[in-house]
Amino acid sequence: MTIAFWCVLIAGVLPYICAGIAKWGFQNFDNHNPRQWLALQTGFRAHANAAQQNSFEAFPFFAVAVITASFKGVTMGTIDVIAIIFILARIGFIACYLMDKPSLRTVFWTAGIFSVFALFILAGIATVG
C-alpha cells in the first residue's frame, strides 16, 4: 500500500480521534443522545466536536482526489507528498481548533484544501500510460 493510501486511512481515522477527544472523561455523557450531549458542550469538547464534523466533511474529497490522481497516472511520489501535506494540514487544523486559534486554523484548512485541489489538477493534466 502506498503512503498516499495510508494517508487516506489516517484521514478516515482523524474524525474518530476528534470524537474521542470531545467525549474524553465522559463527564455526564449521555450515550442515549450523544449528538444532543455534544451540541451542549463548550470549550475543548465543542471544538473537538466541530473538528470531528469538519474532518468527516474533508475526508471524501481527499480520498477521491487520491484515488483519481492514482488512476489518472500521476506519479505516486507526487501523490504521496501531497497526501502527507494534507494530513499535516489536517493535524494542524485540529490542533488549532482545540487551542482556539481560528486564524491559524484557517491557514491549515486552506493548505489542506489546496492540496486536494492540486491532486485533482494534476489528475486532470496527467495521462495514463
VMD Tcl script that builds the backbone (N, CA, C; Angstrom):
set m [mol new atoms 387]
animate dup $m
set s [atomselect $m all]
$s set {name element resname resid chain x y z} {
  {N N MET 1 A 0.854 -1.171 0.000}
  {CA C MET 1 A 0.000 0.000 0.000}
  {C C MET 1 A 0.902 1.237 0.000}
  {N N THR 2 A 0.530 2.236 -0.769}
  {CA C THR 2 A 1.350 3.438 -0.897}
  {C C THR 2 A 1.168 4.356 0.321}
  {N N ILE 3 A 2.082 5.290 0.454}
  {CA C ILE 3 A 1.980 6.288 1.526}
  {C C ILE 3 A 0.667 7.052 1.400}
  {N N ALA 4 A 0.291 7.409 0.188}
  {CA C ALA 4 A -0.949 8.174 -0.016}
  {C C ALA 4 A -2.167 7.392 0.466}
  {N N PHE 5 A -2.187 6.100 0.218}
  {CA C PHE 5 A -3.323 5.298 0.681}
  {C C PHE 5 A -3.316 5.162 2.200}
  {N N TRP 6 A -2.129 5.101 2.811}
  {CA C TRP 6 A -2.059 5.141 4.272}
  {C C TRP 6 A -2.591 6.481 4.780}
  {N N CYS 7 A -2.302 7.544 4.047}
  {CA C CYS 7 A -2.815 8.867 4.426}
  {C C CYS 7 A -4.339 8.913 4.351}
  {N N VAL 8 A -4.915 8.219 3.373}
  {CA C VAL 8 A -6.379 8.127 3.305}
  {C C VAL 8 A -6.908 7.446 4.560}
  {N N LEU 9 A -6.246 6.378 4.977}
  {CA C LEU 9 A -6.656 5.702 6.210}
  {C C LEU 9 A -6.544 6.641 7.414}
  {N N ILE 10 A -5.440 7.347 7.508}
  {CA C ILE 10 A -5.248 8.290 8.619}
  {C C ILE 10 A -6.337 9.362 8.591}
  {N N ALA 11 A -6.611 9.900 7.411}
  {CA C ALA 11 A -7.656 10.923 7.291}
  {C C ALA 11 A -9.016 10.370 7.709}
  {N N GLY 12 A -9.251 9.097 7.431}
  {CA C GLY 12 A -10.504 8.473 7.830}
  {C C GLY 12 A -10.614 8.261 9.325}
  {N N VAL 13 A -9.480 8.129 9.997}
  {CA C VAL 13 A -9.459 7.911 11.444}
  {C C VAL 13 A -9.502 9.230 12.225}
  {N N LEU 14 A -9.007 10.305 11.654}
  {CA C LEU 14 A -8.942 11.588 12.369}
  {C C LEU 14 A -10.277 12.028 12.977}
  {N N PRO 15 A -11.417 11.887 12.274}
  {CA C PRO 15 A -12.670 12.313 12.909}
  {C C PRO 15 A -12.982 11.525 14.179}
  {N N TYR 16 A -12.617 10.251 14.204}
  {CA C TYR 16 A -12.883 9.432 15.386}
  {C C TYR 16 A -11.989 9.828 16.555}
  {N N ILE 17 A -10.773 10.251 16.238}
  {CA C ILE 17 A -9.886 10.774 17.281}
  {C C ILE 17 A -10.498 12.040 17.871}
  {N N CYS 18 A -11.001 12.907 17.004}
  {CA C CYS 18 A -11.660 14.134 17.478}
  {C C CYS 18 A -12.877 13.807 18.340}
  {N N ALA 19 A -13.639 12.799 17.941}
  {CA C ALA 19 A -14.808 12.387 18.722}
  {C C ALA 19 A -14.374 11.901 20.096}
  {N N GLY 20 A -13.298 11.143 20.140}
  {CA C GLY 20 A -12.778 10.671 21.421}
  {C C GLY 20 A -12.343 11.815 22.317}
  {N N ILE 21 A -11.715 12.819 21.723}
  {CA C ILE 21 A -11.307 13.996 22.493}
  {C C ILE 21 A -12.545 14.726 23.018}
  {N N ALA 22 A -13.560 14.856 22.185}
  {CA C ALA 22 A -14.783 15.549 22.595}
  {C C ALA 22 A -15.466 14.849 23.760}
  {N N LYS 23 A -15.363 13.525 23.780}
  {CA C LYS 23 A -16.039 12.742 24.821}
  {C C LYS 23 A -15.103 12.354 25.962}
  {N N TRP 24 A -13.861 12.793 25.882}
  {CA C TRP 24 A -12.847 12.426 26.847}
  {C C TRP 24 A -13.298 12.753 28.272}
  {N N GLY 25 A -13.190 11.791 29.148}
  {CA C GLY 25 A -13.588 11.979 30.539}
  {C C GLY 25 A -15.039 11.627 30.801}
  {N N PHE 26 A -15.840 11.614 29.757}
  {CA C PHE 26 A -17.249 11.227 29.813}
  {C C PHE 26 A -18.016 11.864 30.970}
  {N N GLN 27 A -17.779 13.119 31.235}
  {CA C GLN 27 A -18.498 13.800 32.304}
  {C C GLN 27 A -19.956 13.972 31.915}
  {N N ASN 28 A -20.824 13.246 32.608}
  {CA C ASN 28 A -22.263 13.294 32.348}
  {C C ASN 28 A -22.612 12.952 30.907}
  {N N PHE 29 A -21.782 12.132 30.285}
  {CA C PHE 29 A -22.013 11.768 28.892}
  {C C PHE 29 A -23.321 10.992 28.766}
  {N N ASP 30 A -24.160 11.382 27.816}
  {CA C ASP 30 A -25.440 10.721 27.571}
  {C C ASP 30 A -25.317 9.872 26.308}
  {N N ASN 31 A -25.082 8.585 26.484}
  {CA C ASN 31 A -24.919 7.708 25.329}
  {C C ASN 31 A -26.249 7.412 24.644}
  {N N HIS 32 A -27.353 7.773 25.271}
  {CA C HIS 32 A -28.658 7.621 24.626}
  {C C HIS 32 A -28.869 8.718 23.585}
  {N N ASN 33 A -28.299 9.892 23.837}
  {CA C ASN 33 A -28.428 11.041 22.932}
  {C C ASN 33 A -27.074 11.735 22.777}
  {N N PRO 34 A -26.090 11.055 22.196}
  {CA C PRO 34 A -24.743 11.638 22.148}
  {C C PRO 34 A -24.653 12.924 21.342}
  {N N ARG 35 A -25.420 13.045 20.293}
  {CA C ARG 35 A -25.331 14.263 19.482}
  {C C ARG 35 A -25.912 15.467 20.216}
  {N N GLN 36 A -26.979 15.234 20.939}
  {CA C GLN 36 A -27.544 16.325 21.742}
  {C C GLN 36 A -26.567 16.724 22.846}
  {N N TRP 37 A -25.949 15.718 23.473}
  {CA C TRP 37 A -24.975 15.988 24.524}
  {C C TRP 37 A -23.815 16.811 23.972}
  {N N LEU 38 A -23.299 16.395 22.821}
  {CA C LEU 38 A -22.181 17.122 22.217}
  {C C LEU 38 A -22.578 18.536 21.822}
  {N N ALA 39 A -23.805 18.715 21.367}
  {CA C ALA 39 A -24.259 20.051 20.960}
  {C C ALA 39 A -24.308 21.018 22.144}
  {N N LEU 40 A -24.408 20.498 23.342}
  {CA C LEU 40 A -24.477 21.343 24.546}
  {C C LEU 40 A -23.107 21.627 25.158}
  {N N GLN 41 A -22.067 21.026 24.615}
  {CA C GLN 41 A -20.735 21.182 25.190}
  {C C GLN 41 A -20.119 22.525 24.826}
  {N N THR 42 A -19.147 22.932 25.630}
  {CA C THR 42 A -18.407 24.169 25.393}
  {C C THR 42 A -16.915 23.858 25.482}
  {N N GLY 43 A -16.112 24.851 25.192}
  {CA C GLY 43 A -14.669 24.694 25.328}
  {C C GLY 43 A -14.102 23.651 24.385}
  {N N PHE 44 A -13.108 22.900 24.901}
  {CA C PHE 44 A -12.399 21.955 24.036}
  {C C PHE 44 A -13.323 20.875 23.500}
  {N N ARG 45 A -14.355 20.506 24.263}
  {CA C ARG 45 A -15.280 19.478 23.777}
  {C C ARG 45 A -16.041 19.978 22.546}
  {N N ALA 46 A -16.518 21.191 22.602}
  {CA C ALA 46 A -17.230 21.767 21.459}
  {C C ALA 46 A -16.292 21.919 20.267}
  {N N HIS 47 A -15.062 22.321 20.535}
  {CA C HIS 47 A -14.089 22.491 19.457}
  {C C HIS 47 A -13.718 21.145 18.843}
  {N N ALA 48 A -13.550 20.129 19.687}
  {CA C ALA 48 A -13.227 18.798 19.171}
  {C C ALA 48 A -14.385 18.242 18.350}
  {N N ASN 49 A -15.593 18.502 18.792}
  {CA C ASN 49 A -16.761 18.045 18.026}
  {C C ASN 49 A -16.831 18.752 16.674}
  {N N ALA 50 A -16.565 20.045 16.656}
  {CA C ALA 50 A -16.565 20.779 15.389}
  {C C ALA 50 A -15.438 20.272 14.475}
  {N N ALA 51 A -14.284 19.980 15.057}
  {CA C ALA 51 A -13.172 19.427 14.267}
  {C C ALA 51 A -13.545 18.057 13.715}
  {N N GLN 52 A -14.280 17.278 14.509}
  {CA C GLN 52 A -14.762 15.972 14.045}
  {C C GLN 52 A -15.655 16.147 12.822}
  {N N GLN 53 A -16.605 17.056 12.924}
  {CA C GLN 53 A -17.535 17.264 11.812}
  {C C GLN 53 A -16.806 17.740 10.568}
  {N N ASN 54 A -15.876 18.679 10.736}
  {CA C ASN 54 A -15.139 19.177 9.584}
  {C C ASN 54 A -14.255 18.089 8.989}
  {N N SER 55 A -13.709 17.235 9.827}
  {CA C SER 55 A -12.862 16.146 9.328}
  {C C SER 55 A -13.670 15.147 8.514}
  {N N PHE 56 A -14.894 14.858 8.959}
  {CA C PHE 56 A -15.769 13.997 8.164}
  {C C PHE 56 A -16.098 14.655 6.824}
  {N N GLU 57 A -16.267 15.968 6.822}
  {CA C GLU 57 A -16.576 16.685 5.577}
  {C C GLU 57 A -15.391 16.679 4.617}
  {N N ALA 58 A -14.180 16.800 5.137}
  {CA C ALA 58 A -12.984 16.875 4.288}
  {C C ALA 58 A -12.573 15.511 3.744}
  {N N PHE 59 A -12.896 14.454 4.464}
  {CA C PHE 59 A -12.407 13.129 4.103}
  {C C PHE 59 A -12.780 12.669 2.694}
  {N N PRO 60 A -14.063 12.699 2.295}
  {CA C PRO 60 A -14.390 12.136 0.975}
  {C C PRO 60 A -13.704 12.874 -0.174}
  {N N PHE 61 A -13.604 14.180 -0.074}
  {CA C PHE 61 A -12.972 14.984 -1.122}
  {C C PHE 61 A -11.505 14.578 -1.272}
  {N N PHE 62 A -10.817 14.393 -0.141}
  {CA C PHE 62 A -9.411 13.976 -0.159}
  {C C PHE 62 A -9.267 12.561 -0.714}
  {N N ALA 63 A -10.080 11.631 -0.216}
  {CA C ALA 63 A -9.976 10.239 -0.647}
  {C C ALA 63 A -10.200 10.107 -2.148}
  {N N VAL 64 A -11.200 10.785 -2.661}
  {CA C VAL 64 A -11.480 10.728 -4.097}
  {C C VAL 64 A -10.339 11.365 -4.890}
  {N N ALA 65 A -9.759 12.426 -4.364}
  {CA C ALA 65 A -8.641 13.076 -5.059}
  {C C ALA 65 A -7.442 12.128 -5.166}
  {N N VAL 66 A -7.132 11.415 -4.083}
  {CA C VAL 66 A -6.015 10.460 -4.113}
  {C C VAL 66 A -6.299 9.348 -5.113}
  {N N ILE 67 A -7.495 8.797 -5.072}
  {CA C ILE 67 A -7.850 7.705 -5.981}
  {C C ILE 67 A -7.834 8.183 -7.436}
  {N N THR 68 A -8.411 9.346 -7.677}
  {CA C THR 68 A -8.459 9.895 -9.039}
  {C C THR 68 A -7.051 10.139 -9.574}
  {N N ALA 69 A -6.198 10.769 -8.760}
  {CA C ALA 69 A -4.827 11.034 -9.202}
  {C C ALA 69 A -4.092 9.725 -9.487}
  {N N SER 70 A -4.349 8.712 -8.666}
  {CA C SER 70 A -3.708 7.411 -8.874}
  {C C SER 70 A -4.143 6.789 -10.196}
  {N N PHE 71 A -5.443 6.789 -10.453}
  {CA C PHE 71 A -5.962 6.194 -11.689}
  {C C PHE 71 A -5.556 6.976 -12.931}
  {N N LYS 72 A -5.376 8.265 -12.800}
  {CA C LYS 72 A -5.034 9.084 -13.958}
  {C C LYS 72 A -3.543 9.084 -14.263}
  {N N GLY 73 A -2.750 8.420 -13.439}
  {CA C GLY 73 A -1.340 8.258 -13.746}
  {C C GLY 73 A -0.411 9.303 -13.163}
  {N N VAL 74 A -0.873 10.071 -12.205}
  {CA C VAL 74 A 0.037 10.995 -11.516}
  {C C VAL 74 A 1.057 10.128 -10.773}
  {N N THR 75 A 2.311 10.520 -10.780}
  {CA C THR 75 A 3.334 9.701 -10.131}
  {C C THR 75 A 3.028 9.534 -8.652}
  {N N MET 76 A 3.251 8.310 -8.159}
  {CA C MET 76 A 2.925 8.029 -6.762}
  {C C MET 76 A 3.740 8.877 -5.808}
  {N N GLY 77 A 4.972 9.191 -6.158}
  {CA C GLY 77 A 5.782 10.050 -5.296}
  {C C GLY 77 A 5.138 11.407 -5.100}
  {N N THR 78 A 4.593 11.957 -6.179}
  {CA C THR 78 A 3.915 13.258 -6.102}
  {C C THR 78 A 2.644 13.156 -5.271}
  {N N ILE 79 A 1.878 12.114 -5.512}
  {CA C ILE 79 A 0.646 11.910 -4.750}
  {C C ILE 79 A 0.975 11.736 -3.266}
  {N N ASP 80 A 2.014 10.957 -2.978}
  {CA C ASP 80 A 2.417 10.723 -1.590}
  {C C ASP 80 A 2.756 12.031 -0.882}
  {N N VAL 81 A 3.547 12.872 -1.524}
  {CA C VAL 81 A 3.952 14.146 -0.915}
  {C C VAL 81 A 2.731 15.022 -0.652}
  {N N ILE 82 A 1.843 15.120 -1.625}
  {CA C ILE 82 A 0.652 15.965 -1.452}
  {C C ILE 82 A -0.260 15.381 -0.370}
  {N N ALA 83 A -0.366 14.063 -0.317}
  {CA C ALA 83 A -1.192 13.425 0.718}
  {C C ALA 83 A -0.617 13.687 2.106}
  {N N ILE 84 A 0.689 13.638 2.238}
  {CA C ILE 84 A 1.324 13.947 3.521}
  {C C ILE 84 A 1.050 15.397 3.908}
  {N N ILE 85 A 1.134 16.301 2.947}
  {CA C ILE 85 A 0.820 17.710 3.215}
  {C C ILE 85 A -0.610 17.838 3.725}
  {N N PHE 86 A -1.538 17.115 3.089}
  {CA C PHE 86 A -2.934 17.160 3.528}
  {C C PHE 86 A -3.055 16.694 4.981}
  {N N ILE 87 A -2.431 15.571 5.314}
  {CA C ILE 87 A -2.528 15.033 6.675}
  {C C ILE 87 A -1.908 16.001 7.680}
  {N N LEU 88 A -0.751 16.542 7.372}
  {CA C LEU 88 A -0.133 17.510 8.283}
  {C C LEU 88 A -1.008 18.744 8.449}
  {N N ALA 89 A -1.615 19.185 7.355}
  {CA C ALA 89 A -2.523 20.333 7.433}
  {C C ALA 89 A -3.735 20.020 8.302}
  {N N ARG 90 A -4.283 18.813 8.147}
  {CA C ARG 90 A -5.452 18.419 8.956}
  {C C ARG 90 A -5.092 18.306 10.437}
  {N N ILE 91 A -3.917 17.776 10.738}
  {CA C ILE 91 A -3.488 17.689 12.132}
  {C C ILE 91 A -3.300 19.089 12.707}
  {N N GLY 92 A -2.695 19.972 11.929}
  {CA C GLY 92 A -2.552 21.360 12.361}
  {C C GLY 92 A -3.905 22.025 12.557}
  {N N PHE 93 A -4.819 21.764 11.644}
  {CA C PHE 93 A -6.182 22.304 11.732}
  {C C PHE 93 A -6.852 21.858 13.028}
  {N N ILE 94 A -6.771 20.561 13.321}
  {CA C ILE 94 A -7.396 20.026 14.534}
  {C C ILE 94 A -6.747 20.620 15.776}
  {N N ALA 95 A -5.428 20.698 15.784}
  {CA C ALA 95 A -4.722 21.275 16.930}
  {C C ALA 95 A -5.146 22.728 17.156}
  {N N CYS 96 A -5.234 23.481 16.077}
  {CA C CYS 96 A -5.654 24.884 16.199}
  {C C CYS 96 A -7.101 24.997 16.669}
  {N N TYR 97 A -7.939 24.086 16.233}
  {CA C TYR 97 A -9.335 24.076 16.698}
  {C C TYR 97 A -9.375 23.844 18.199}
  {N N LEU 98 A -8.601 22.873 18.672}
  {CA C LEU 98 A -8.592 22.548 20.098}
  {C C LEU 98 A -8.004 23.673 20.944}
  {N N MET 99 A -7.047 24.413 20.371}
  {CA C MET 99 A -6.410 25.510 21.099}
  {C C MET 99 A -7.109 26.852 20.882}
  {N N ASP 100 A -8.213 26.819 20.131}
  {CA C ASP 100 A -8.995 28.019 19.846}
  {C C ASP 100 A -8.146 29.103 19.168}
  {N N LYS 101 A -7.511 28.712 18.090}
  {CA C LYS 101 A -6.686 29.617 17.268}
  {C C LYS 101 A -7.311 29.702 15.880}
  {N N PRO 102 A -8.400 30.476 15.733}
  {CA C PRO 102 A -9.153 30.446 14.473}
  {C C PRO 102 A -8.391 30.939 13.245}
  {N N SER 103 A -7.564 31.957 13.382}
  {CA C SER 103 A -6.850 32.465 12.201}
  {C C SER 103 A -5.833 31.448 11.691}
  {N N LEU 104 A -5.080 30.863 12.603}
  {CA C LEU 104 A -4.100 29.857 12.208}
  {C C LEU 104 A -4.807 28.602 11.699}
  {N N ARG 105 A -5.949 28.282 12.305}
  {CA C ARG 105 A -6.750 27.138 11.843}
  {C C ARG 105 A -7.123 27.320 10.376}
  {N N THR 106 A -7.488 28.532 9.991}
  {CA C THR 106 A -7.851 28.810 8.608}
  {C C THR 106 A -6.671 28.598 7.670}
  {N N VAL 107 A -5.478 28.929 8.111}
  {CA C VAL 107 A -4.274 28.702 7.301}
  {C C VAL 107 A -4.112 27.205 7.035}
  {N N PHE 108 A -4.265 26.394 8.082}
  {CA C PHE 108 A -4.140 24.942 7.914}
  {C C PHE 108 A -5.261 24.380 7.051}
  {N N TRP 109 A -6.472 24.870 7.246}
  {CA C TRP 109 A -7.600 24.405 6.420}
  {C C TRP 109 A -7.323 24.713 4.948}
  {N N THR 110 A -6.822 25.918 4.676}
  {CA C THR 110 A -6.526 26.333 3.307}
  {C C THR 110 A -5.436 25.454 2.696}
  {N N ALA 111 A -4.405 25.148 3.461}
  {CA C ALA 111 A -3.342 24.267 2.956}
  {C C ALA 111 A -3.911 22.893 2.614}
  {N N GLY 112 A -4.812 22.398 3.441}
  {CA C GLY 112 A -5.419 21.099 3.179}
  {C C GLY 112 A -6.261 21.096 1.927}
  {N N ILE 113 A -7.100 22.105 1.772}
  {CA C ILE 113 A -7.988 22.135 0.601}
  {C C ILE 113 A -7.184 22.385 -0.674}
  {N N PHE 114 A -6.131 23.183 -0.591}
  {CA C PHE 114 A -5.288 23.397 -1.769}
  {C C PHE 114 A -4.566 22.107 -2.175}
  {N N SER 115 A -4.206 21.283 -1.203}
  {CA C SER 115 A -3.556 20.021 -1.554}
  {C C SER 115 A -4.538 19.113 -2.301}
  {N N VAL 116 A -5.805 19.140 -1.902}
  {CA C VAL 116 A -6.823 18.362 -2.623}
  {C C VAL 116 A -6.990 18.911 -4.037}
  {N N PHE 117 A -7.074 20.225 -4.156}
  {CA C PHE 117 A -7.180 20.834 -5.489}
  {C C PHE 117 A -5.983 20.436 -6.347}
  {N N ALA 118 A -4.791 20.432 -5.752}
  {CA C ALA 118 A -3.583 20.077 -6.504}
  {C C ALA 118 A -3.683 18.654 -7.059}
  {N N LEU 119 A -4.211 17.734 -6.251}
  {CA C LEU 119 A -4.365 16.358 -6.738}
  {C C LEU 119 A -5.319 16.294 -7.923}
  {N N PHE 120 A -6.426 17.013 -7.833}
  {CA C PHE 120 A -7.381 16.996 -8.945}
  {C C PHE 120 A -6.810 17.690 -10.186}
  {N N ILE 121 A -6.083 18.774 -9.992}
  {CA C ILE 121 A -5.482 19.473 -11.134}
  {C C ILE 121 A -4.455 18.573 -11.809}
  {N N LEU 122 A -3.597 17.940 -11.011}
  {CA C LEU 122 A -2.605 17.025 -11.582}
  {C C LEU 122 A -3.276 15.855 -12.297}
  {N N ALA 123 A -4.355 15.350 -11.722}
  {CA C ALA 123 A -5.092 14.262 -12.368}
  {C C ALA 123 A -5.675 14.716 -13.698}
  {N N GLY 124 A -6.092 15.965 -13.748}
  {CA C GLY 124 A -6.673 16.495 -14.977}
  {C C GLY 124 A -5.675 16.649 -16.095}
  {N N ILE 125 A -4.429 16.869 -15.753}
  {CA C ILE 125 A -3.422 17.069 -16.810}
  {C C ILE 125 A -2.583 15.808 -17.058}
  {N N ALA 126 A -2.746 14.788 -16.214}
  {CA C ALA 126 A -1.970 13.549 -16.365}
  {C C ALA 126 A -2.597 12.639 -17.412}
  {N N THR 127 A -1.786 11.822 -17.972}
  {CA C THR 127 A -2.286 10.794 -18.884}
  {C C THR 127 A -1.806 9.441 -18.397}
  {N N VAL 128 A -2.619 8.450 -18.519}
  {CA C VAL 128 A -2.248 7.094 -18.141}
  {C C VAL 128 A -1.479 6.466 -19.288}
  {N N GLY 129 A -0.367 5.811 -18.931}
  {CA C GLY 129 A 0.416 5.077 -19.927}
  {C C GLY 129 A 1.086 5.994 -20.829}
}
mol reanalyze $m
mol bondsrecalc $m
mol representation Tube
mol addrep $m
